[in-house]
Amino acid sequence: MTESTIPEVIHFLPAGTGAGLYTEAIDLQQIGCLEVTRASQIEFNDDTQQWDVFDFTGNAVFSHPSREACLRWERQHFNEVTQSEQLETLNHPN
């Protein structure tokens, strides 16, 4: 899957809250105020000579010599995670 074929995904819960990876492909400020939280961090590891993707808790979740590969992985992974969380919320509301 190439970067251009990874869709921009926003998942909306019944309460109206949306979640997804930020992109400027969709002007989200047109629908209201944004609350942005980092889902991950990508940093170069001098020891391994690879780029590491860390989740919001600081755990390394993916590594690759190419930063672009990490960006593609990040977008695909977090779109899938967000979709799974949305389905869980819909199936088991509080």
Secondary structure, DSSP 8 states (H G I E B T S, - for coil): --GGGS----EE-TTS-EE----TTS-GGGSS-------EEEEEETTTTEEEEEETTS-EEEEES-HHHHHHHHHHHHHHHHHHHHHHHHHS--
